[in-house]
Amino acid sequence: MSLVKSKQRVADHGEVFTPPWMVEAMLDLVKGETERIDSRFLEPACGSGNFLVQILRRKLAAVELKYGKSDFEKRHFALHGLMCIYGVELLPDNIIECRDNLLEVFAEYLRIDDTDDLYRAASFVLSQNLVHGDALTMLDSSKQPITFAEWGYLGKGKFQRRDFRFDVLTHSSAFSQEGSLFAHLGKHEIFTPARTYPAATVGELAVGAAI
Ligand SMILES: C[S@@+](CC[C@H](N)C(=O)[O-])C[C@H]1O[C@@H](n2cnc3c(N)ncnc32)[C@H](O)[C@@H]1O
């Protein structure tokens, strides 16, 4: 496996991919979280997904252990696991590869293809969660503020989405600092979603725009 695409890209963007053994060793430092289906991970320079793919594999192993016997639960909890994975990447080819790599692992595990609503729902989720943009300016490729979708699984096949701005989320620690102007405020008062959506099924997520 090559860890570098070109010398120019290393010079321009610091693009050196992390080898698999190091990814595993680093994920083991937070093993419990990587094996929890609904733990949220954000990789602000995700490349083609060397970390995110392995996180997804670990989440899917947890799904298999817990829900492997019920096809309905397995499909929905696997999607929720995927929904908890986020990334930002500057280079357009990398973000496309990253989405493709995650979708491939998800589809292989569930033995689905693009004829299945679940496949198309996963593809839509990845288009929302893996952002083509700049993690430093927190703007997407259209120069709009990056927002992330918080997905909740309500049970019985329904998912809830609320969007939050990345720049607001990153101020979380400053807000809770002792003595800060905002210390007395509850998180719910600071973290107002930019948008809240009606609950949606896999079928509705599969058509993306409908939610
Ligand atoms: C050192 S590579 C690491 C890729 C991946 N995390 C891995 O470990 O294999 C850094 C990646 O960050 C991307 N990148 C550089 N500056 C960035 C920025 N400001 N915002 C988002 N991504 C950025 C590069 O295009 C490259 O894909």
The ligand as an ORCA input file, in Angstrom:
! r2SCAN-3c Opt
* xyz 0 1
  C      -1.544     13.437      6.369
  S      -2.958     13.146      5.286
  C      -3.864     12.058      6.335
  C      -5.022     11.363      5.688
  C      -5.745     10.359      6.589
  N      -6.203     11.008      7.798
  C      -4.815      9.227      6.959
  O      -4.362      9.213      8.099
  O      -4.543      8.371      6.118
  C      -3.750     14.709      5.465
  C      -5.009     14.889      4.638
  O      -5.582     16.129      5.031
  C      -6.040     16.826      3.898
  N      -6.037     18.252      4.269
  C      -4.991     19.110      4.284
  N      -5.374     20.320      4.734
  C      -6.695     20.213      5.022
  C      -7.686     21.129      5.511
  N      -7.363     22.398      5.815
  N      -8.946     20.684      5.683
  C      -9.289     19.398      5.384
  N      -8.401     18.490      4.900
  C      -7.127     18.891      4.729
  C      -5.083     16.423      2.799
  O      -5.664     16.593      1.524
  C      -4.814     14.952      3.147
  O      -5.736     14.112      2.524
*
